Amino acid sequence: MKIRTLACAAVASAMLAIAGDLSAHGGTYRGPGDTVPPNSGSGSGKTGNPGTPSTPTPGTPSTPTPGTPSTPTSGGPTTPTAPTAPTGGGGRQGATTGGGYTLEADLTKWEFWWEFNKDPFLDLKSKVFAGAVTSGSDDFELGRGRKSNTTSTLAPNDTDKKQVIETLKKQLQDPSSNRDIVSSCLMALAKIGGDTSVIPMFKKFLPDADQEKRETAALALGITALKEVVPDLTALALDNDEGRKLVAKNSVDYRTRSFSCYGLGLVANRNHDLALQRQVFQTMKAVLENGNNARRDEKVAALNAIRLLQLEDAGEEYTKLRDEVVAYLLDYLGREKDETDLVRSHSLTALGTLVGRNGDEKGELKETLVKLLNNRKEKSYIHQSAVIALGLMAKPEDEDACKALQSYLSKGRDPNARNFAAISLGQIGGESNKAYLYKTFTTSRTQDLVRPWLAFGLAIMDKHAREADINLDVDRTSADAIHREFRNMRNKSFAAGLALALGVMQYKDAALDIEKVLQETNEEEPQGYLCVSLGLLENAESKDMINKIVEGATRRDQLLTQAAIALGLLGDKEISRKLTKRLEQDNVVAVYSAIATALGWIGDRYSISPLVQLAENKAQKDLPRAFACVALGLIADKEPLPWNSKIAINANYRANVETLTSEGTGILDIL
């Protein structure tokens, strides 16, 4: 049956709850629930849908405000949901912290940006697989003799993956497996990939009466990245006769169509094949040219699928196709009378990603973006996406672009675009942008709400500089300023943002002060991020402290996941055995999700056997078995970063539709 529960979330230091459709197929609540804009035509309104229920990942903030209950699905009875968050066009509702400080429930909080963009900063799987085994770990206690500098030995090998695949297939084909187990296995097998025998297994669920199974099957086909799935996904996306045969209905529902578009983009992204790139582009054009017959969910999905195309300079034919794609995106951007600003804005982020820093030699595209940014009459969605695109395309010597971003950061109309400007300036780099960010950060007129964004901009700039030149040390001028502000910051949420920036910068001098603040706060969300910052700093002395936090986080799912991430970054494997035992116990769904997520993030190949035993144990309840399947898929994943990170990173999550991110049912909300 459909499982509903309350997912822990937080606004500042207040622990609040949001509603969400939750199931074990591997959900992660990475996005805000109140980003879905109001109805603006083209079937664009947010509906109470039976969409893919996902389990929230702890640590992502959200805001509960009055809303409407979700529509029950065919999967069984549901309990009433908690109030949902408002749409993007609604008014903001304040949340009061324990200290009486009121925050507006808008999306200017840095936590939202971090949750969507954190994966490359954490790069957790590569660190875990290459990490040393420490005394007290599973390896040490089981007598395998590994003590330090064990490179890649923790990654699952082919034999491990074969065992995982066999287990998942067995559960997927078992007629007694419930929806949670089926969805979990679909996603887990898709993430492992490389096995064409799963295609007919997935297709079997396309005509299922359960909406969750249908759309998860379509999405799973794309996540495999197998070229053999392209004809079926194309048929589903276009809702043609072949697509309708696949679902055994008179039409393919819009959520399955949308997820099929994303799936085609994911296949194109993993296969550097010119003919495939062109085929996916032509299919997405057909979706976008379907006019009022296409919902905005499908259009947003199609534009993001185009963003996933692999069109880097690999010869004349690739350049020709890229120029064709760029021309189409510019044309689509110009359809102000025929298309919503929300949908059009995604053409800008697609442009920024596809063109990059070296694809606009004449500077004409950047000039277009600057004009959009300087035009006060443009809508907020366009400003937000233009800022993001400039961050991906501009170079330090592009003075007009840098000045436009600096100006918008100072006095731009939209607060989200202002904050994104700090990130974009950091991505561009250069002495002028660094000086501007530093001056803005250190000025007394700067509001605390903005400081974490400025700190992240400086941190990103520093990280990129050190990656380009391994001889460079941390920018101590910027780091010292952030450190000083961290020590003086009374608001723990803002302080946690500064701590993460210091972690990205690898500024180890801040470790003791971060530990001190961690010990002094009882606020779950800041505690979790402070733990992650210590992990980023590779501060091994913090292991015992963080282990105690994990042990005490019995029902604090946000804190459990973030602290587990920190331990993964610190190379601590002992926690994997403890988490596996917790998965066998009775928990609320959000805690099951936290445990499975943590096992996937910090688990190594030695976590596989106990998880397989749990997944196959029919004496156990369905939920822990399903989440064991989730963890197995995460551990054996074919990719170093989460599959949907390539969609989430540098996305304009403010220009949102429900199939992008919404209460655990969007493409970005699924593990």
Steps between C-alpha positions, in 0.01 A plus 500: 500500500599860463686611810473849626685645791644823617847584380722690735602838371614826647481871452786662688497333840133405496430134441201490271328233292385473142280251330629276229420180321752260644604160382807288502594518134782726593382853557697795618338830583767729360272776386262746659134419507382852432666557166214393278359817347132578461299393200604692193337300227609208283388258764757650725322513829619281782269206538430259775659209318579137566858564400814324595515505876848548633660504836643827621867527561562663834674829494301679233297792632142560416206692627158373598214726418134453432416307189279229363512127555641279229275279294499136611659257255396164379767343716276483804364716778694797621504693817431872487802706410639788693453842347710555190715800429378794295566543133768731376258781434347494845581719792780417737428376843744562781647235724610594848814354651544416864664836550205687359671584172255482211605377159289528191420171337664594171765314306789736557638258757838361408394151613288451188787584267740279695272196489466523123868572432692324778593174324820611323617681813454186708617256229431250771515168319849554362623602845342199666634255243850646522492559877716338763369232732529605859527309822153402611368468146336191355817405315716527809264306723439227242873442473548602140817681596443827316641785700550802279532633147269236355423634155169399339479174699168609649327531162273207407658269245330309217420207728337733753292666231390164362376401846311829534343468154384144563341601830322801350372303202367231730304753706374682190367178346347372822120544471477549876722813487298809580519841336784622721722204421418513128578871472819460704623219277415687179707799605784293648542283190487808278780668695724196465435487124689304236247216484257494207306212658333751735327682212208255459472480880456878516263517201269253672405775745424769240131396469463445873187645662723665762625841385812476712608176337429634150704815529777337701535234229530768231755695702696186582534423129675833453722465806646179358653720226466205259453611140259212447233684703490805271218379267268423790574823686451697178160338446398580858621860482315563173185319617473328162336170412801299611515687829132436567552130432779496757267639768192320366296820517350757266772745597822518699446704815695826525721388789619192312554716190704747703712232665559344157642832378739513793588137433594575139721785618674269747568243227644770273715632782669162553552415132723713282323410178420773248202322346352443846550864598317613188219249551439612858511866396245443224272315741520782755423753226189301411390509864561875523322571172187319614357833616210496743482122477814478715497584868773721632637198691584338166649820362723552802605136475577538129713811552692330778550194280653731240722638776632145551617455140871431451599754233847603606745581222578157354502583132317701239176300512469542877562874469238522226242323715585715801451816294163366388399427860614844618303671222188306598538585868538870417189482284309332780616766744348762272149355508371739765147506360462125462685357798514561875802671653547198725546260209705744290745551784619139470626573149753735661645244739518256209690762298743562782574131545537416130705805403726513803797734528647431158198476272421871459813636336331815369327568830159544340323257730648659811393838369144368468510377859633832628217684323245270659653555841509877461137512382295573812181402320608139461336248731681353798531154346689649203730699728575193711588284201699776329713534813560123512586488128749788528671315783552206265607700194685816603873536560674749732589716200133536399462834676142571395380163627687533831375854554143395424521223761663728756234764441218249533648363819495849646163628385322237292125462536474127560661368823562153358677642195709723730612199698569298186718792384737439792537138389548598136773752583676227694473263204643760262790590728752778444650762727231759434219263594691379805555856618132578450379194691749561780405866535129418497549223756699716741290816479293578806195562280486138387205314647572171671251330268729568202833417662489122442445559127797735483707252697409222256598726208842560656536130586415385146749746356769376738424133426519551124827693531661221704375237256659693214831536688583234760775721638252761620408515868160603631416868453564593862376858459151381405507199734608709798214743436245216481649341811474825696139543397427138591626556856279809535188356332218447750253347256601133479348447155710778349803380696457151355510644149825678578638177647422311178674771298807460720477125445494546122809721537676236712574767761604266780569781748124529554449140620519567875255790479258293292519219756426751775189632326391143427517418871305813593200459267203267523350609168487196276554661163804715595645207693487284189669757280767568762578128497531505121735799517730306735491212254597731215788626714610136547527570870555145629491619861125559459415133435413412859282808542311435179461129578331593827268733311402216264437265792274758663308586182242227551212690338687803369526390141651824366782486749555128449558540127721808518713355779535177301620703200759657726620161619521383140718799417716416801549140388316340792348164406387372838179693462387280208444195722305705754278651232425159350380380840281810531342425164369172645320681780165680505532857375295771341540519123722809508746320729504195272582737217775667700659166587485366145635825361783503752589138423510584132718803557748353746452127438772293341493152348490341846155649558358297212464156661294610804283718276439209261399284794256765619351554151437127459365441850123467457460471875590869515254780430479635146636847575842404637535248216415767244745747646768229502445485123537878482833481683625218275429707192683798646807296591524329158416814298684526168559874548711682759232765561123452539333444164284814526783728611567582134148646487509665843836677475461857369128449447256781563299319764285809547352460151343178613228255404388201701689245289824693557476525879193506719429330831713200415334424164739669255801386302735669746335338802580139420814320611 
